[in-house]
Amino acid sequence: MFLLFGFGTKQRDLGPGGTRTCPNCGNTSRWARVRRFRQFSVFFVPVVRWNRRHLEVCGICGAAIEV
Ligand SMILES: [Zn+2]
């Protein structure tokens, strides 16, 4: 039987986050709020998810901080 499975890091957009000054690029902008998690899937169906984190991501340079 052919079994198709995969590991991946998924990211889901949760809309706009707070306005922050980025420690990486120094710009003050509205950050995006995302949820990022590791996922194991079989036949493209997610079976296990772990390491769930809420992050805010700088819209200019992509730096992420945990919130
Ligand atoms: Zn930045």
PDB file of the backbone (N, CA, C, O) and the ligand in Angstrom, with CONECT records:
HET     ZN  A 101       1
ATOM      1  N   MET A   1       0.845  -1.194   0.000  1.00  0.00           N
ATOM      2  CA  MET A   1       0.000   0.000   0.000  1.00  0.00           C
ATOM      3  C   MET A   1       0.880   1.243   0.000  1.00  0.00           C
ATOM      4  O   MET A   1       1.859   1.341   0.740  1.00  0.00           O
ATOM      5  N   PHE A   2       0.512   2.156  -0.826  1.00  0.00           N
ATOM      6  CA  PHE A   2       1.252   3.405  -0.931  1.00  0.00           C
ATOM      7  C   PHE A   2       0.779   4.386   0.133  1.00  0.00           C
ATOM      8  O   PHE A   2      -0.400   4.731   0.200  1.00  0.00           O
ATOM      9  N   LEU A   3       1.712   4.826   0.956  1.00  0.00           N
ATOM     10  CA  LEU A   3       1.346   5.711   2.058  1.00  0.00           C
ATOM     11  C   LEU A   3       2.036   7.061   1.867  1.00  0.00           C
ATOM     12  O   LEU A   3       3.262   7.150   1.795  1.00  0.00           O
ATOM     13  N   LEU A   4       1.231   8.083   1.788  1.00  0.00           N
ATOM     14  CA  LEU A   4       1.769   9.413   1.573  1.00  0.00           C
ATOM     15  C   LEU A   4       1.670  10.207   2.873  1.00  0.00           C
ATOM     16  O   LEU A   4       0.579  10.432   3.398  1.00  0.00           O
ATOM     17  N   PHE A   5       2.818  10.624   3.378  1.00  0.00           N
ATOM     18  CA  PHE A   5       2.787  11.387   4.622  1.00  0.00           C
ATOM     19  C   PHE A   5       3.831  12.495   4.584  1.00  0.00           C
ATOM     20  O   PHE A   5       4.736  12.491   3.749  1.00  0.00           O
ATOM     21  N   GLY A   6       3.689  13.419   5.482  1.00  0.00           N
ATOM     22  CA  GLY A   6       4.651  14.516   5.492  1.00  0.00           C
ATOM     23  C   GLY A   6       4.670  15.285   6.802  1.00  0.00           C
ATOM     24  O   GLY A   6       3.698  15.313   7.557  1.00  0.00           O
ATOM     25  N   PHE A   7       5.830  15.914   7.042  1.00  0.00           N
ATOM     26  CA  PHE A   7       5.981  16.830   8.164  1.00  0.00           C
ATOM     27  C   PHE A   7       6.021  18.242   7.625  1.00  0.00           C
ATOM     28  O   PHE A   7       6.516  18.477   6.522  1.00  0.00           O
ATOM     29  N   GLY A   8       5.513  19.164   8.379  1.00  0.00           N
ATOM     30  CA  GLY A   8       5.623  20.539   7.918  1.00  0.00           C
ATOM     31  C   GLY A   8       5.353  21.535   9.022  1.00  0.00           C
ATOM     32  O   GLY A   8       4.798  21.198  10.067  1.00  0.00           O
ATOM     33  N   THR A   9       5.755  22.764   8.771  1.00  0.00           N
ATOM     34  CA  THR A   9       5.406  23.865   9.661  1.00  0.00           C
ATOM     35  C   THR A   9       4.321  24.671   8.980  1.00  0.00           C
ATOM     36  O   THR A   9       4.513  25.184   7.878  1.00  0.00           O
ATOM     37  N   LYS A  10       3.194  24.780   9.632  1.00  0.00           N
ATOM     38  CA  LYS A  10       2.065  25.504   9.051  1.00  0.00           C
ATOM     39  C   LYS A  10       1.911  26.841   9.749  1.00  0.00           C
ATOM     40  O   LYS A  10       2.280  27.013  10.911  1.00  0.00           O
ATOM     41  N   GLN A  11       1.361  27.771   9.009  1.00  0.00           N
ATOM     42  CA  GLN A  11       1.125  29.096   9.568  1.00  0.00           C
ATOM     43  C   GLN A  11      -0.260  29.571   9.188  1.00  0.00           C
ATOM     44  O   GLN A  11      -0.654  29.485   8.025  1.00  0.00           O
ATOM     45  N   ARG A  12      -1.004  30.073  10.165  1.00  0.00           N
ATOM     46  CA  ARG A  12      -2.351  30.551   9.894  1.00  0.00           C
ATOM     47  C   ARG A  12      -2.448  32.021  10.279  1.00  0.00           C
ATOM     48  O   ARG A  12      -2.031  32.432  11.362  1.00  0.00           O
ATOM     49  N   ASP A  13      -3.006  32.792   9.367  1.00  0.00           N
ATOM     50  CA  ASP A  13      -3.156  34.224   9.599  1.00  0.00           C
ATOM     51  C   ASP A  13      -4.303  34.502  10.561  1.00  0.00           C
ATOM     52  O   ASP A  13      -5.409  33.995  10.375  1.00  0.00           O
ATOM     53  N   LEU A  14      -4.046  35.298  11.577  1.00  0.00           N
ATOM     54  CA  LEU A  14      -5.096  35.635  12.534  1.00  0.00           C
ATOM     55  C   LEU A  14      -5.487  37.108  12.450  1.00  0.00           C
ATOM     56  O   LEU A  14      -6.188  37.622  13.322  1.00  0.00           O
ATOM     57  N   GLY A  15      -5.034  37.777  11.404  1.00  0.00           N
ATOM     58  CA  GLY A  15      -5.394  39.180  11.225  1.00  0.00           C
ATOM     59  C   GLY A  15      -4.328  40.118  11.753  1.00  0.00           C
ATOM     60  O   GLY A  15      -3.226  39.695  12.100  1.00  0.00           O
ATOM     61  N   PRO A  16      -4.672  41.405  11.810  1.00  0.00           N
ATOM     62  CA  PRO A  16      -3.684  42.387  12.242  1.00  0.00           C
ATOM     63  C   PRO A  16      -3.386  42.287  13.730  1.00  0.00           C
ATOM     64  O   PRO A  16      -4.277  42.028  14.539  1.00  0.00           O
ATOM     65  N   GLY A  17      -2.140  42.492  14.073  1.00  0.00           N
ATOM     66  CA  GLY A  17      -1.741  42.478  15.471  1.00  0.00           C
ATOM     67  C   GLY A  17      -1.539  43.885  15.985  1.00  0.00           C
ATOM     68  O   GLY A  17      -2.203  44.817  15.531  1.00  0.00           O
ATOM     69  N   GLY A  18      -0.643  44.043  16.912  1.00  0.00           N
ATOM     70  CA  GLY A  18      -0.398  45.352  17.508  1.00  0.00           C
ATOM     71  C   GLY A  18       0.558  46.182  16.671  1.00  0.00           C
ATOM     72  O   GLY A  18       1.220  45.678  15.764  1.00  0.00           O
ATOM     73  N   THR A  19       0.615  47.469  16.996  1.00  0.00           N
ATOM     74  CA  THR A  19       1.590  48.337  16.367  1.00  0.00           C
ATOM     75  C   THR A  19       2.863  48.313  17.217  1.00  0.00           C
ATOM     76  O   THR A  19       2.846  48.668  18.396  1.00  0.00           O
ATOM     77  N   ARG A  20       3.936  47.898  16.611  1.00  0.00           N
ATOM     78  CA  ARG A  20       5.180  47.706  17.359  1.00  0.00           C
ATOM     79  C   ARG A  20       6.341  48.349  16.623  1.00  0.00           C
ATOM     80  O   ARG A  20       6.294  48.587  15.416  1.00  0.00           O
ATOM     81  N   THR A  21       7.372  48.618  17.387  1.00  0.00           N
ATOM     82  CA  THR A  21       8.637  49.011  16.793  1.00  0.00           C
ATOM     83  C   THR A  21       9.511  47.768  16.724  1.00  0.00           C
ATOM     84  O   THR A  21       9.811  47.143  17.741  1.00  0.00           O
ATOM     85  N   CYS A  22       9.906  47.428  15.526  1.00  0.00           N
ATOM     86  CA  CYS A  22      10.616  46.180  15.297  1.00  0.00           C
ATOM     87  C   CYS A  22      12.031  46.226  15.869  1.00  0.00           C
ATOM     88  O   CYS A  22      12.776  47.163  15.584  1.00  0.00           O
ATOM     89  N   PRO A  23      12.411  45.239  16.662  1.00  0.00           N
ATOM     90  CA  PRO A  23      13.783  45.208  17.193  1.00  0.00           C
ATOM     91  C   PRO A  23      14.802  44.847  16.124  1.00  0.00           C
ATOM     92  O   PRO A  23      16.001  45.036  16.323  1.00  0.00           O
ATOM     93  N   ASN A  24      14.342  44.334  15.004  1.00  0.00           N
ATOM     94  CA  ASN A  24      15.255  43.890  13.950  1.00  0.00           C
ATOM     95  C   ASN A  24      15.522  44.987  12.924  1.00  0.00           C
ATOM     96  O   ASN A  24      16.675  45.297  12.626  1.00  0.00           O
ATOM     97  N   CYS A  25      14.431  45.584  12.374  1.00  0.00           N
ATOM     98  CA  CYS A  25      14.617  46.576  11.311  1.00  0.00           C
ATOM     99  C   CYS A  25      14.375  48.004  11.791  1.00  0.00           C
ATOM    100  O   CYS A  25      14.703  48.952  11.078  1.00  0.00           O
ATOM    101  N   GLY A  26      13.802  48.177  13.000  1.00  0.00           N
ATOM    102  CA  GLY A  26      13.657  49.514  13.572  1.00  0.00           C
ATOM    103  C   GLY A  26      12.436  50.284  13.095  1.00  0.00           C
ATOM    104  O   GLY A  26      12.221  51.411  13.540  1.00  0.00           O
ATOM    105  N   ASN A  27      11.629  49.717  12.204  1.00  0.00           N
ATOM    106  CA  ASN A  27      10.439  50.393  11.709  1.00  0.00           C
ATOM    107  C   ASN A  27       9.259  50.182  12.660  1.00  0.00           C
ATOM    108  O   ASN A  27       9.113  49.114  13.254  1.00  0.00           O
ATOM    109  N   THR A  28       8.425  51.207  12.796  1.00  0.00           N
ATOM    110  CA  THR A  28       7.195  51.057  13.562  1.00  0.00           C
ATOM    111  C   THR A  28       6.050  50.834  12.591  1.00  0.00           C
ATOM    112  O   THR A  28       5.745  51.692  11.764  1.00  0.00           O
ATOM    113  N   SER A  29       5.420  49.670  12.700  1.00  0.00           N
ATOM    114  CA  SER A  29       4.340  49.341  11.779  1.00  0.00           C
ATOM    115  C   SER A  29       3.354  48.431  12.475  1.00  0.00           C
ATOM    116  O   SER A  29       3.560  48.020  13.617  1.00  0.00           O
ATOM    117  N   ARG A  30       2.281  48.122  11.773  1.00  0.00           N
ATOM    118  CA  ARG A  30       1.290  47.183  12.298  1.00  0.00           C
ATOM    119  C   ARG A  30       1.749  45.767  12.002  1.00  0.00           C
ATOM    120  O   ARG A  30       1.943  45.402  10.843  1.00  0.00           O
ATOM    121  N   TRP A  31       1.919  44.982  13.027  1.00  0.00           N
ATOM    122  CA  TRP A  31       2.383  43.613  12.848  1.00  0.00           C
ATOM    123  C   TRP A  31       1.205  42.690  12.580  1.00  0.00           C
ATOM    124  O   TRP A  31       0.066  42.984  12.944  1.00  0.00           O
ATOM    125  N   ALA A  32       1.504  41.571  11.937  1.00  0.00           N
ATOM    126  CA  ALA A  32       0.467  40.575  11.669  1.00  0.00           C
ATOM    127  C   ALA A  32       0.512  39.512  12.755  1.00  0.00           C
ATOM    128  O   ALA A  32       1.584  39.089  13.188  1.00  0.00           O
ATOM    129  N   ARG A  33      -0.662  39.092  13.185  1.00  0.00           N
ATOM    130  CA  ARG A  33      -0.751  38.051  14.210  1.00  0.00           C
ATOM    131  C   ARG A  33      -0.923  36.696  13.515  1.00  0.00           C
ATOM    132  O   ARG A  33      -1.832  36.532  12.701  1.00  0.00           O
ATOM    133  N   VAL A  34      -0.083  35.754  13.822  1.00  0.00           N
ATOM    134  CA  VAL A  34      -0.162  34.431  13.192  1.00  0.00           C
ATOM    135  C   VAL A  34      -0.071  33.333  14.244  1.00  0.00           C
ATOM    136  O   VAL A  34       0.448  33.528  15.343  1.00  0.00           O
ATOM    137  N   ARG A  35      -0.589  32.185  13.867  1.00  0.00           N
ATOM    138  CA  ARG A  35      -0.421  30.994  14.687  1.00  0.00           C
ATOM    139  C   ARG A  35       0.415  30.011  13.881  1.00  0.00           C
ATOM    140  O   ARG A  35       0.095  29.714  12.730  1.00  0.00           O
ATOM    141  N   ARG A  36       1.467  29.516  14.474  1.00  0.00           N
ATOM    142  CA  ARG A  36       2.383  28.641  13.754  1.00  0.00           C
ATOM    143  C   ARG A  36       2.455  27.315  14.495  1.00  0.00           C
ATOM    144  O   ARG A  36       2.540  27.299  15.723  1.00  0.00           O
ATOM    145  N   PHE A  37       2.423  26.232  13.787  1.00  0.00           N
ATOM    146  CA  PHE A  37       2.509  24.934  14.458  1.00  0.00           C
ATOM    147  C   PHE A  37       3.144  23.893  13.552  1.00  0.00           C
ATOM    148  O   PHE A  37       3.118  24.010  12.326  1.00  0.00           O
ATOM    149  N   ARG A  38       3.710  22.881  14.177  1.00  0.00           N
ATOM    150  CA  ARG A  38       4.271  21.744  13.456  1.00  0.00           C
ATOM    151  C   ARG A  38       3.159  20.732  13.216  1.00  0.00           C
ATOM    152  O   ARG A  38       2.260  20.574  14.043  1.00  0.00           O
ATOM    153  N   GLN A  39       3.227  20.067  12.107  1.00  0.00           N
ATOM    154  CA  GLN A  39       2.137  19.183  11.727  1.00  0.00           C
ATOM    155  C   GLN A  39       2.643  17.935  11.032  1.00  0.00           C
ATOM    156  O   GLN A  39       3.555  17.984  10.207  1.00  0.00           O
ATOM    157  N   PHE A  40       2.036  16.827  11.382  1.00  0.00           N
ATOM    158  CA  PHE A  40       2.295  15.572  10.691  1.00  0.00           C
ATOM    159  C   PHE A  40       1.016  15.153   9.994  1.00  0.00           C
ATOM    160  O   PHE A  40      -0.035  15.065  10.629  1.00  0.00           O
ATOM    161  N   SER A  41       1.090  14.893   8.692  1.00  0.00           N
ATOM    162  CA  SER A  41      -0.123  14.566   7.948  1.00  0.00           C
ATOM    163  C   SER A  41       0.052  13.280   7.153  1.00  0.00           C
ATOM    164  O   SER A  41       1.153  12.930   6.727  1.00  0.00           O
ATOM    165  N   VAL A  42      -1.056  12.594   6.969  1.00  0.00           N
ATOM    166  CA  VAL A  42      -1.117  11.392   6.150  1.00  0.00           C
ATOM    167  C   VAL A  42      -2.184  11.619   5.085  1.00  0.00           C
ATOM    168  O   VAL A  42      -3.330  11.935   5.406  1.00  0.00           O
ATOM    169  N   PHE A  43      -1.812  11.459   3.829  1.00  0.00           N
ATOM    170  CA  PHE A  43      -2.712  11.762   2.703  1.00  0.00           C
ATOM    171  C   PHE A  43      -3.284  13.172   2.802  1.00  0.00           C
ATOM    172  O   PHE A  43      -4.463  13.404   2.533  1.00  0.00           O
ATOM    173  N   PHE A  44      -2.416  14.115   3.196  1.00  0.00           N
ATOM    174  CA  PHE A  44      -2.773  15.535   3.300  1.00  0.00           C
ATOM    175  C   PHE A  44      -3.782  15.812   4.419  1.00  0.00           C
ATOM    176  O   PHE A  44      -4.289  16.928   4.531  1.00  0.00           O
ATOM    177  N   VAL A  45      -4.072  14.812   5.238  1.00  0.00           N
ATOM    178  CA  VAL A  45      -4.958  15.024   6.375  1.00  0.00           C
ATOM    179  C   VAL A  45      -4.101  15.165   7.636  1.00  0.00           C
ATOM    180  O   VAL A  45      -3.358  14.250   7.992  1.00  0.00           O
ATOM    181  N   PRO A  46      -4.208  16.313   8.307  1.00  0.00           N
ATOM    182  CA  PRO A  46      -3.411  16.492   9.516  1.00  0.00           C
ATOM    183  C   PRO A  46      -3.785  15.492  10.607  1.00  0.00           C
ATOM    184  O   PRO A  46      -4.957  15.354  10.957  1.00  0.00           O
ATOM    185  N   VAL A  47      -2.791  14.803  11.136  1.00  0.00           N
ATOM    186  CA  VAL A  47      -3.034  13.781  12.150  1.00  0.00           C
ATOM    187  C   VAL A  47      -2.618  14.298  13.536  1.00  0.00           C
ATOM    188  O   VAL A  47      -3.355  14.186  14.516  1.00  0.00           O
ATOM    189  N   VAL A  48      -1.423  14.859  13.572  1.00  0.00           N
ATOM    190  CA  VAL A  48      -0.902  15.359  14.851  1.00  0.00           C
ATOM    191  C   VAL A  48      -0.422  16.790  14.656  1.00  0.00           C
ATOM    192  O   VAL A  48       0.213  17.112  13.651  1.00  0.00           O
ATOM    193  N   ARG A  49      -0.725  17.630  15.608  1.00  0.00           N
ATOM    194  CA  ARG A  49      -0.181  18.981  15.624  1.00  0.00           C
ATOM    195  C   ARG A  49       0.455  19.222  16.980  1.00  0.00           C
ATOM    196  O   ARG A  49      -0.081  18.821  18.013  1.00  0.00           O
ATOM    197  N   TRP A  50       1.595  19.876  16.966  1.00  0.00           N
ATOM    198  CA  TRP A  50       2.252  20.173  18.243  1.00  0.00           C
ATOM    199  C   TRP A  50       3.051  21.457  18.088  1.00  0.00           C
ATOM    200  O   TRP A  50       3.131  22.052  17.013  1.00  0.00           O
ATOM    201  N   ASN A  51       3.632  21.854  19.196  1.00  0.00           N
ATOM    202  CA  ASN A  51       4.478  23.050  19.213  1.00  0.00           C
ATOM    203  C   ASN A  51       3.708  24.274  18.714  1.00  0.00           C
ATOM    204  O   ASN A  51       4.232  25.066  17.931  1.00  0.00           O
ATOM    205  N   ARG A  52       2.463  24.423  19.170  1.00  0.00           N
ATOM    206  CA  ARG A  52       1.628  25.531  18.750  1.00  0.00           C
ATOM    207  C   ARG A  52       2.083  26.827  19.420  1.00  0.00           C
ATOM    208  O   ARG A  52       2.260  26.870  20.638  1.00  0.00           O
ATOM    209  N   ARG A  53       2.270  27.873  18.631  1.00  0.00           N
ATOM    210  CA  ARG A  53       2.737  29.143  19.179  1.00  0.00           C
ATOM    211  C   ARG A  53       1.982  30.283  18.528  1.00  0.00           C
ATOM    212  O   ARG A  53       1.639  30.229  17.347  1.00  0.00           O
ATOM    213  N   HIS A  54       1.730  31.306  19.308  1.00  0.00           N
ATOM    214  CA  HIS A  54       1.173  32.530  18.767  1.00  0.00           C
ATOM    215  C   HIS A  54       2.304  33.532  18.585  1.00  0.00           C
ATOM    216  O   HIS A  54       3.074  33.800  19.508  1.00  0.00           O
ATOM    217  N   LEU A  55       2.386  34.075  17.386  1.00  0.00           N
ATOM    218  CA  LEU A  55       3.468  34.986  17.068  1.00  0.00           C
ATOM    219  C   LEU A  55       2.903  36.265  16.471  1.00  0.00           C
ATOM    220  O   LEU A  55       1.800  36.287  15.924  1.00  0.00           O
ATOM    221  N   GLU A  56       3.682  37.320  16.590  1.00  0.00           N
ATOM    222  CA  GLU A  56       3.409  38.512  15.788  1.00  0.00           C
ATOM    223  C   GLU A  56       4.617  38.733  14.898  1.00  0.00           C
ATOM    224  O   GLU A  56       5.765  38.651  15.334  1.00  0.00           O
ATOM    225  N   VAL A  57       4.320  39.021  13.621  1.00  0.00           N
ATOM    226  CA  VAL A  57       5.362  39.078  12.602  1.00  0.00           C
ATOM    227  C   VAL A  57       5.439  40.484  12.029  1.00  0.00           C
ATOM    228  O   VAL A  57       4.424  41.070  11.654  1.00  0.00           O
ATOM    229  N   CYS A  58       6.639  41.013  11.967  1.00  0.00           N
ATOM    230  CA  CYS A  58       6.881  42.326  11.367  1.00  0.00           C
ATOM    231  C   CYS A  58       6.548  42.271   9.877  1.00  0.00           C
ATOM    232  O   CYS A  58       7.030  41.393   9.162  1.00  0.00           O
ATOM    233  N   GLY A  59       5.718  43.216   9.406  1.00  0.00           N
ATOM    234  CA  GLY A  59       5.311  43.228   8.009  1.00  0.00           C
ATOM    235  C   GLY A  59       6.397  43.697   7.076  1.00  0.00           C
ATOM    236  O   GLY A  59       6.256  43.570   5.860  1.00  0.00           O
ATOM    237  N   ILE A  60       7.472  44.234   7.603  1.00  0.00           N
ATOM    238  CA  ILE A  60       8.517  44.797   6.749  1.00  0.00           C
ATOM    239  C   ILE A  60       9.672  43.810   6.574  1.00  0.00           C
ATOM    240  O   ILE A  60      10.105  43.560   5.449  1.00  0.00           O
ATOM    241  N   CYS A  61      10.172  43.250   7.673  1.00  0.00           N
ATOM    242  CA  CYS A  61      11.331  42.362   7.536  1.00  0.00           C
ATOM    243  C   CYS A  61      11.008  40.909   7.869  1.00  0.00           C
ATOM    244  O   CYS A  61      11.821  40.020   7.615  1.00  0.00           O
ATOM    245  N   GLY A  62       9.825  40.661   8.438  1.00  0.00           N
ATOM    246  CA  GLY A  62       9.442  39.273   8.722  1.00  0.00           C
ATOM    247  C   GLY A  62       9.923  38.743  10.060  1.00  0.00           C
ATOM    248  O   GLY A  62       9.773  37.552  10.333  1.00  0.00           O
ATOM    249  N   ALA A  63      10.497  39.588  10.903  1.00  0.00           N
ATOM    250  CA  ALA A  63      10.918  39.153  12.237  1.00  0.00           C
ATOM    251  C   ALA A  63       9.683  38.753  13.051  1.00  0.00           C
ATOM    252  O   ALA A  63       8.634  39.389  12.946  1.00  0.00           O
ATOM    253  N   ALA A  64       9.813  37.698  13.860  1.00  0.00           N
ATOM    254  CA  ALA A  64       8.689  37.199  14.621  1.00  0.00           C
ATOM    255  C   ALA A  64       9.016  37.187  16.109  1.00  0.00           C
ATOM    256  O   ALA A  64      10.131  36.856  16.513  1.00  0.00           O
ATOM    257  N   ILE A  65       8.017  37.557  16.920  1.00  0.00           N
ATOM    258  CA  ILE A  65       8.188  37.434  18.364  1.00  0.00           C
ATOM    259  C   ILE A  65       7.009  36.669  18.915  1.00  0.00           C
ATOM    260  O   ILE A  65       5.907  36.715  18.369  1.00  0.00           O
ATOM    261  N   GLU A  66       7.254  35.968  20.000  1.00  0.00           N
ATOM    262  CA  GLU A  66       6.194  35.199  20.636  1.00  0.00           C
ATOM    263  C   GLU A  66       5.345  36.123  21.490  1.00  0.00           C
ATOM    264  O   GLU A  66       5.877  36.985  22.189  1.00  0.00           O
ATOM    265  N   VAL A  67       4.023  35.953  21.442  1.00  0.00           N
ATOM    266  CA  VAL A  67       3.147  36.809  22.238  1.00  0.00           C
ATOM    267  C   VAL A  67       2.318  35.960  23.204  1.00  0.00           C
ATOM    268  O   VAL A  67       1.515  36.498  23.965  1.00  0.00           O
TER     269      VAL A  67
HETATM  270 ZN    ZN A 101      11.072  44.417  11.086  1.00  0.00          ZN2+
END
